[in-house]
Amino acid sequence: MTGDVLYAQLLYGGSGILLVLLGLWSFLVHAPLLRKLIAINLMGAGVFHILVGIAYRGIDTPPDPVPHALVLTGIVVAVSATALALAFGKRLDQDDD
């Protein structure tokens, strides 16, 4: 493994782990549902970073397509789940009034 591959994987993997930990901390600390939803999205972005770091093989070789496909599918699912959670949150807020 060359130095640029290791550096890129550590950069993406480390930032992904940092995002997951920050999202987990925010999810546990904050009480409002909107902040919890943002924290879950932040953890998902961290997982996407980790998968991109795993897929990288270097400048001269193409990346592994399976983690990239998982990231693209995960982005679509995350957007859909966020929209559903926001709709449920709006409904819960209307029922409280």
N, CA, C and O atoms as a GROMACS GRO file, in nm:
protein
  388
    1MET      N    1   0.085  -0.117   0.000
    1MET     CA    2   0.000   0.000   0.000
    1MET      C    3   0.090   0.123   0.000
    1MET      O    4   0.181   0.135   0.082
    2THR      N    5   0.063   0.213  -0.092
    2THR     CA    6   0.146   0.333  -0.101
    2THR      C    7   0.102   0.437   0.000
    2THR      O    8  -0.003   0.425   0.062
    3GLY      N    9   0.183   0.540   0.014
    3GLY     CA   10   0.156   0.643   0.114
    3GLY      C   11   0.031   0.724   0.087
    3GLY      O   12  -0.041   0.760   0.180
    4ASP      N   13   0.003   0.755  -0.043
    4ASP     CA   14  -0.115   0.837  -0.073
    4ASP      C   15  -0.244   0.761  -0.044
    4ASP      O   16  -0.343   0.821  -0.002
    5VAL      N   17  -0.244   0.630  -0.068
    5VAL     CA   18  -0.363   0.550  -0.040
    5VAL      C   19  -0.388   0.545   0.111
    5VAL      O   20  -0.501   0.563   0.156
    6LEU      N   21  -0.283   0.521   0.187
    6LEU     CA   22  -0.297   0.514   0.332
    6LEU      C   23  -0.340   0.648   0.389
    6LEU      O   24  -0.425   0.654   0.479
    7TYR      N   25  -0.283   0.758   0.338
    7TYR     CA   26  -0.318   0.891   0.386
    7TYR      C   27  -0.465   0.922   0.357
    7TYR      O   28  -0.536   0.973   0.444
    8ALA      N   29  -0.511   0.891   0.236
    8ALA     CA   30  -0.650   0.919   0.200
    8ALA      C   31  -0.746   0.834   0.283
    8ALA      O   32  -0.849   0.884   0.328
    9GLN      N   33  -0.712   0.708   0.303
    9GLN     CA   34  -0.799   0.623   0.383
    9GLN      C   35  -0.804   0.668   0.528
    9GLN      O   36  -0.910   0.666   0.590
   10LEU      N   37  -0.691   0.710   0.582
   10LEU     CA   38  -0.690   0.760   0.720
   10LEU      C   39  -0.767   0.891   0.731
   10LEU      O   40  -0.835   0.915   0.830
   11LEU      N   41  -0.755   0.977   0.630
   11LEU     CA   42  -0.825   1.105   0.633
   11LEU      C   43  -0.977   1.084   0.629
   11LEU      O   44  -1.050   1.139   0.712
   12TYR      N   45  -1.023   1.004   0.533
   12TYR     CA   46  -1.168   0.979   0.523
   12TYR      C   47  -1.218   0.895   0.640
   12TYR      O   48  -1.324   0.923   0.696
   13GLY      N   49  -1.145   0.793   0.675
   13GLY     CA   50  -1.187   0.709   0.787
   13GLY      C   51  -1.187   0.784   0.919
   13GLY      O   52  -1.280   0.770   0.998
   14GLY      N   53  -1.083   0.863   0.943
   14GLY     CA   54  -1.076   0.940   1.067
   14GLY      C   55  -1.184   1.046   1.076
   14GLY      O   56  -1.245   1.065   1.181
   15SER      N   57  -1.209   1.116   0.965
   15SER     CA   58  -1.316   1.217   0.968
   15SER      C   59  -1.452   1.149   0.981
   15SER      O   60  -1.542   1.205   1.044
   16GLY      N   61  -1.468   1.030   0.923
   16GLY     CA   62  -1.594   0.957   0.937
   16GLY      C   63  -1.617   0.914   1.081
   16GLY      O   64  -1.728   0.926   1.132
   17ILE      N   65  -1.513   0.863   1.146
   17ILE     CA   66  -1.526   0.824   1.286
   17ILE      C   67  -1.557   0.945   1.373
   17ILE      O   68  -1.637   0.937   1.466
   18LEU      N   69  -1.492   1.057   1.342
   18LEU     CA   70  -1.519   1.181   1.417
   18LEU      C   71  -1.665   1.225   1.401
   18LEU      O   72  -1.728   1.267   1.498
   19LEU      N   73  -1.718   1.217   1.279
   19LEU     CA   74  -1.857   1.254   1.255
   19LEU      C   75  -1.954   1.160   1.327
   19LEU      O   76  -2.054   1.205   1.382
   20VAL      N   77  -1.924   1.031   1.326
   20VAL     CA   78  -2.010   0.935   1.396
   20VAL      C   79  -2.011   0.963   1.546
   20VAL      O   80  -2.117   0.963   1.609
   21LEU      N   81  -1.894   0.987   1.602
   21LEU     CA   82  -1.886   1.016   1.746
   21LEU      C   83  -1.955   1.147   1.782
   21LEU      O   84  -2.023   1.155   1.884
   22LEU      N   85  -1.937   1.249   1.698
   22LEU     CA   86  -2.003   1.377   1.724
   22LEU      C   87  -2.155   1.363   1.714
   22LEU      O   88  -2.228   1.421   1.795
   23GLY      N   89  -2.202   1.288   1.616
   23GLY     CA   90  -2.346   1.265   1.603
   23GLY      C   91  -2.402   1.184   1.719
   23GLY      O   92  -2.511   1.213   1.767
   24LEU      N   93  -2.327   1.084   1.764
   24LEU     CA   94  -2.371   1.004   1.878
   24LEU      C   95  -2.379   1.088   2.005
   24LEU      O   96  -2.475   1.079   2.080
   25TRP      N   97  -2.277   1.171   2.027
   25TRP     CA   98  -2.278   1.259   2.144
   25TRP      C   99  -2.396   1.356   2.138
   25TRP      O  100  -2.465   1.377   2.238
   26SER      N  101  -2.419   1.414   2.021
   26SER     CA  102  -2.530   1.509   2.006
   26SER      C  103  -2.664   1.440   2.025
   26SER      O  104  -2.756   1.498   2.083
   27PHE      N  105  -2.677   1.317   1.977
   27PHE     CA  106  -2.801   1.243   1.993
   27PHE      C  107  -2.830   1.215   2.141
   27PHE      O  108  -2.945   1.223   2.185
   28LEU      N  109  -2.726   1.184   2.216
   28LEU     CA  110  -2.745   1.153   2.358
   28LEU      C  111  -2.767   1.276   2.444
   28LEU      O  112  -2.833   1.267   2.548
   29VAL      N  113  -2.713   1.390   2.404
   29VAL     CA  114  -2.716   1.510   2.489
   29VAL      C  115  -2.841   1.594   2.467
   29VAL      O  116  -2.899   1.645   2.564
   30HIS      N  117  -2.884   1.609   2.343
   30HIS     CA  118  -2.993   1.702   2.314
   30HIS      C  119  -3.129   1.633   2.321
   30HIS      O  120  -3.144   1.516   2.285
   31ALA      N  121  -3.228   1.708   2.370
   31ALA     CA  122  -3.362   1.652   2.387
   31ALA      C  123  -3.456   1.677   2.269
   31ALA      O  124  -3.536   1.589   2.238
   32PRO      N  125  -3.451   1.794   2.201
   32PRO     CA  126  -3.547   1.817   2.092
   32PRO      C  127  -3.532   1.716   1.978
   32PRO      O  128  -3.422   1.674   1.943
   33LEU      N  129  -3.646   1.678   1.922
   33LEU     CA  130  -3.646   1.576   1.817
   33LEU      C  131  -3.573   1.621   1.691
   33LEU      O  132  -3.510   1.539   1.625
   34LEU      N  133  -3.581   1.749   1.658
   34LEU     CA  134  -3.512   1.798   1.538
   34LEU      C  135  -3.361   1.785   1.553
   34LEU      O  136  -3.292   1.748   1.458
   35ARG      N  137  -3.310   1.815   1.670
   35ARG     CA  138  -3.165   1.800   1.694
   35ARG      C  139  -3.124   1.654   1.690
   35ARG      O  140  -3.014   1.621   1.645
   36LYS      N  141  -3.209   1.566   1.738
   36LYS     CA  142  -3.180   1.423   1.732
   36LYS      C  143  -3.178   1.375   1.587
   36LYS      O  144  -3.095   1.292   1.550
   37LEU      N  145  -3.268   1.426   1.505
   37LEU     CA  146  -3.271   1.390   1.364
   37LEU      C  147  -3.145   1.439   1.293
   37LEU      O  148  -3.088   1.366   1.211
   38ILE      N  149  -3.101   1.559   1.322
   38ILE     CA  150  -2.978   1.611   1.264
   38ILE      C  151  -2.859   1.527   1.310
   38ILE      O  152  -2.768   1.502   1.230
   39ALA      N  153  -2.858   1.484   1.435
   39ALA     CA  154  -2.750   1.400   1.486
   39ALA      C  155  -2.746   1.266   1.413
   39ALA      O  156  -2.638   1.216   1.382
   40ILE      N  157  -2.861   1.208   1.386
   40ILE     CA  158  -2.865   1.081   1.313
   40ILE      C  159  -2.813   1.099   1.171
   40ILE      O  160  -2.742   1.013   1.120
   41ASN      N  161  -2.849   1.210   1.107
   41ASN     CA  162  -2.798   1.239   0.973
   41ASN      C  163  -2.646   1.259   0.975
   41ASN      O  164  -2.577   1.220   0.881
   42LEU      N  165  -2.596   1.320   1.081
   42LEU     CA  166  -2.452   1.339   1.094
   42LEU      C  167  -2.380   1.205   1.109
   42LEU      O  168  -2.273   1.185   1.051
   43MET      N  169  -2.439   1.114   1.185
   43MET     CA  170  -2.380   0.980   1.197
   43MET      C  171  -2.382   0.907   1.062
   43MET      O  172  -2.287   0.836   1.028
   44GLY      N  173  -2.489   0.925   0.986
   44GLY     CA  174  -2.495   0.864   0.853
   44GLY      C  175  -2.389   0.918   0.760
   44GLY      O  176  -2.329   0.843   0.682
   45ALA      N  177  -2.365   1.049   0.767
   45ALA     CA  178  -2.258   1.109   0.685
   45ALA      C  179  -2.122   1.053   0.724
   45ALA      O  180  -2.035   1.034   0.639
   46GLY      N  181  -2.103   1.027   0.853
   46GLY     CA  182  -1.978   0.966   0.898
   46GLY      C  183  -1.960   0.826   0.842
   46GLY      O  184  -1.849   0.788   0.802
   47VAL      N  185  -2.068   0.750   0.839
   47VAL     CA  186  -2.060   0.615   0.782
   47VAL      C  187  -2.029   0.622   0.633
   47VAL      O  188  -1.954   0.540   0.581
   48PHE      N  189  -2.086   0.721   0.563
   48PHE     CA  190  -2.056   0.737   0.421
   48PHE      C  191  -1.908   0.769   0.400
   48PHE      O  192  -1.846   0.718   0.307
   49HIS      N  193  -1.851   0.853   0.486
   49HIS     CA  194  -1.708   0.886   0.478
   49HIS      C  195  -1.623   0.760   0.497
   49HIS      O  196  -1.526   0.738   0.425
   50ILE      N  197  -1.660   0.679   0.593
   50ILE     CA  198  -1.584   0.556   0.619
   50ILE      C  199  -1.590   0.463   0.498
   50ILE      O  200  -1.489   0.405   0.460
   51LEU      N  201  -1.707   0.449   0.438
   51LEU     CA  202  -1.720   0.362   0.321
   51LEU      C  203  -1.640   0.415   0.202
   51LEU      O  204  -1.581   0.336   0.128
   52VAL      N  205  -1.637   0.546   0.183
   52VAL     CA  206  -1.557   0.603   0.074
   52VAL      C  207  -1.409   0.579   0.101
   52VAL      O  208  -1.333   0.551   0.008
   53GLY      N  209  -1.367   0.591   0.225
   53GLY     CA  210  -1.228   0.563   0.260
   53GLY      C  211  -1.190   0.419   0.236
   53GLY      O  212  -1.078   0.390   0.194
   54ILE      N  213  -1.282   0.328   0.263
   54ILE     CA  214  -1.255   0.186   0.239
   54ILE      C  215  -1.244   0.158   0.089
   54ILE      O  216  -1.163   0.074   0.048
   55ALA      N  217  -1.324   0.227   0.007
   55ALA     CA  218  -1.328   0.200  -0.137
   55ALA      C  219  -1.206   0.254  -0.210
   55ALA      O  220  -1.174   0.205  -0.319
   56TYR      N  221  -1.137   0.352  -0.156
   56TYR     CA  222  -1.025   0.416  -0.226
   56TYR      C  223  -0.906   0.321  -0.235
   56TYR      O  224  -0.865   0.261  -0.135
   57ARG      N  225  -0.850   0.307  -0.356
   57ARG     CA  226  -0.735   0.219  -0.378
   57ARG      C  227  -0.613   0.293  -0.430
   57ARG      O  228  -0.504   0.236  -0.436
   58GLY      N  229  -0.629   0.416  -0.466
   58GLY     CA  230  -0.516   0.493  -0.519
   58GLY      C  231  -0.555   0.569  -0.643
   58GLY      O  232  -0.666   0.555  -0.695
   59ILE      N  233  -0.461   0.650  -0.691
   59ILE     CA  234  -0.489   0.734  -0.807
   59ILE      C  235  -0.495   0.651  -0.935
   59ILE      O  236  -0.577   0.677  -1.023
   60ASP      N  237  -0.408   0.551  -0.946
   60ASP     CA  238  -0.397   0.475  -1.070
   60ASP      C  239  -0.501   0.364  -1.084
   60ASP      O  240  -0.525   0.318  -1.196
   61THR      N  241  -0.563   0.322  -0.976
   61THR     CA  242  -0.660   0.213  -0.982
   61THR      C  243  -0.800   0.266  -0.951
   61THR      O  244  -0.816   0.357  -0.870
   62PRO      N  245  -0.900   0.208  -1.015
   62PRO     CA  246  -1.036   0.253  -0.986
   62PRO      C  247  -1.080   0.210  -0.846
   62PRO      O  248  -1.033   0.109  -0.795
   63PRO      N  249  -1.170   0.286  -0.785
   63PRO     CA  250  -1.217   0.248  -0.651
   63PRO      C  251  -1.307   0.125  -0.657
   63PRO      O  252  -1.359   0.089  -0.763
   64ASP      N  253  -1.323   0.063  -0.543
   64ASP     CA  254  -1.412  -0.053  -0.532
   64ASP      C  255  -1.555  -0.004  -0.551
   64ASP      O  256  -1.598   0.085  -0.479
   65PRO      N  257  -1.630  -0.059  -0.646
   65PRO     CA  258  -1.764  -0.006  -0.675
   65PRO      C  259  -1.870  -0.041  -0.570
   65PRO      O  260  -1.971   0.028  -0.561
   66VAL      N  261  -1.849  -0.146  -0.492
   66VAL     CA  262  -1.953  -0.188  -0.398
   66VAL      C  263  -1.974  -0.085  -0.287
   66VAL      O  264  -2.088  -0.048  -0.262
   67PRO      N  265  -1.869  -0.036  -0.219
   67PRO     CA  266  -1.894   0.068  -0.117
   67PRO      C  267  -1.952   0.196  -0.177
   67PRO      O  268  -2.032   0.264  -0.113
   68HIS      N  269  -1.912   0.229  -0.300
   68HIS     CA  270  -1.968   0.349  -0.362
   68HIS      C  271  -2.118   0.331  -0.391
   68HIS      O  272  -2.196   0.424  -0.373
   69ALA      N  273  -2.156   0.213  -0.434
   69ALA     CA  274  -2.298   0.186  -0.456
   69ALA      C  275  -2.375   0.190  -0.324
   69ALA      O  276  -2.488   0.239  -0.319
   70LEU      N  277  -2.313   0.141  -0.217
   70LEU     CA  278  -2.378   0.148  -0.086
   70LEU      C  279  -2.396   0.293  -0.040
   70LEU      O  280  -2.498   0.327   0.018
   71VAL      N  281  -2.297   0.377  -0.067
   71VAL     CA  282  -2.307   0.518  -0.030
   71VAL      C  283  -2.418   0.587  -0.108
   71VAL      O  284  -2.498   0.661  -0.050
   72LEU      N  285  -2.424   0.563  -0.239
   72LEU     CA  286  -2.530   0.626  -0.319
   72LEU      C  287  -2.669   0.580  -0.275
   72LEU      O  288  -2.761   0.661  -0.266
   73THR      N  289  -2.683   0.451  -0.249
   73THR     CA  290  -2.811   0.400  -0.200
   73THR      C  291  -2.843   0.457  -0.063
   73THR      O  292  -2.958   0.491  -0.035
   74GLY      N  293  -2.742   0.467   0.022
   74GLY     CA  294  -2.762   0.522   0.156
   74GLY      C  295  -2.804   0.667   0.154
   74GLY      O  296  -2.883   0.710   0.238
   75ILE      N  297  -2.752   0.745   0.060
   75ILE     CA  298  -2.791   0.886   0.050
   75ILE      C  299  -2.939   0.896   0.016
   75ILE      O  300  -3.011   0.977   0.075
   76VAL      N  301  -2.985   0.815  -0.079
   76VAL     CA  302  -3.127   0.818  -0.117
   76VAL      C  303  -3.215   0.776   0.001
   76VAL      O  304  -3.318   0.838   0.027
   77VAL      N  305  -3.175   0.671   0.071
   77VAL     CA  306  -3.252   0.625   0.186
   77VAL      C  307  -3.251   0.729   0.298
   77VAL      O  308  -3.353   0.750   0.363
   78ALA      N  309  -3.136   0.793   0.320
   78ALA     CA  310  -3.126   0.894   0.426
   78ALA      C  311  -3.215   1.015   0.397
   78ALA      O  312  -3.280   1.068   0.488
   79VAL      N  313  -3.219   1.058   0.273
   79VAL     CA  314  -3.306   1.171   0.237
   79VAL      C  315  -3.452   1.134   0.256
   79VAL      O  316  -3.531   1.212   0.309
   80SER      N  317  -3.490   1.014   0.213
   80SER     CA  318  -3.629   0.969   0.228
   80SER      C  319  -3.666   0.954   0.375
   80SER      O  320  -3.775   0.996   0.416
   81ALA      N  321  -3.579   0.895   0.454
   81ALA     CA  322  -3.607   0.876   0.596
   81ALA      C  323  -3.613   1.010   0.670
   81ALA      O  324  -3.693   1.027   0.762
   82THR      N  325  -3.529   1.105   0.630
   82THR     CA  326  -3.533   1.238   0.692
   82THR      C  327  -3.665   1.308   0.660
   82THR      O  328  -3.724   1.370   0.747
   83ALA      N  329  -3.710   1.298   0.536
   83ALA     CA  330  -3.838   1.360   0.499
   83ALA      C  331  -3.953   1.296   0.576
   83ALA      O  332  -4.043   1.366   0.623
   84LEU      N  333  -3.950   1.165   0.590
   84LEU     CA  334  -4.054   1.097   0.666
   84LEU      C  335  -4.050   1.138   0.814
   84LEU      O  336  -4.155   1.161   0.875
   85ALA      N  337  -3.931   1.146   0.871
   85ALA     CA  338  -3.919   1.186   1.012
   85ALA      C  339  -3.964   1.330   1.033
   85ALA      O  340  -4.026   1.360   1.135
   86LEU      N  341  -3.936   1.418   0.939
   86LEU     CA  342  -3.982   1.557   0.951
   86LEU      C  343  -4.134   1.565   0.941
   86LEU      O  344  -4.197   1.644   1.012
   87ALA      N  345  -4.194   1.484   0.853
   87ALA     CA  346  -4.340   1.482   0.843
   87ALA      C  347  -4.403   1.429   0.971
   87ALA      O  348  -4.503   1.484   1.018
   88PHE      N  349  -4.345   1.323   1.028
   88PHE     CA  350  -4.395   1.272   1.156
   88PHE      C  351  -4.378   1.374   1.268
   88PHE      O  352  -4.467   1.390   1.352
   89GLY      N  353  -4.265   1.442   1.269
   89GLY     CA  354  -4.242   1.544   1.371
   89GLY      C  355  -4.340   1.660   1.360
   89GLY      O  356  -4.386   1.712   1.461
   90LYS      N  357  -4.372   1.699   1.237
   90LYS     CA  358  -4.470   1.806   1.217
   90LYS      C  359  -4.607   1.761   1.266
   90LYS      O  360  -4.680   1.839   1.327
   91ARG      N  361  -4.642   1.637   1.239
   91ARG     CA  362  -4.771   1.584   1.284
   91ARG      C  363  -4.777   1.578   1.437
   91ARG      O  364  -4.879   1.611   1.496
   92LEU      N  365  -4.668   1.535   1.500
   92LEU     CA  366  -4.663   1.533   1.646
   92LEU      C  367  -4.675   1.672   1.706
   92LEU      O  368  -4.739   1.691   1.810
   93ASP      N  369  -4.613   1.770   1.640
   93ASP     CA  370  -4.620   1.908   1.688
   93ASP      C  371  -4.761   1.962   1.672
   93ASP      O  372  -4.806   2.038   1.757
   94GLN      N  373  -4.832   1.926   1.567
   94GLN     CA  374  -4.970   1.972   1.549
   94GLN      C  375  -5.063   1.908   1.648
   94GLN      O  376  -5.159   1.971   1.692
   95ASP      N  377  -5.039   1.783   1.684
   95ASP     CA  378  -5.125   1.714   1.781
   95ASP      C  379  -5.109   1.771   1.922
   95ASP      O  380  -5.201   1.761   2.003
   96ASP      N  381  -4.995   1.828   1.952
   96ASP     CA  382  -4.973   1.886   2.085
   96ASP      C  383  -5.049   2.016   2.105
   96ASP      O  384  -5.079   2.054   2.218
   97ASP      N  385  -5.082   2.084   1.996
   97ASP     CA  386  -5.154   2.213   2.006
   97ASP      C  387  -5.297   2.192   2.036
   97ASP      O  388  -5.372   2.289   2.048
   0.00000   0.00000   0.00000
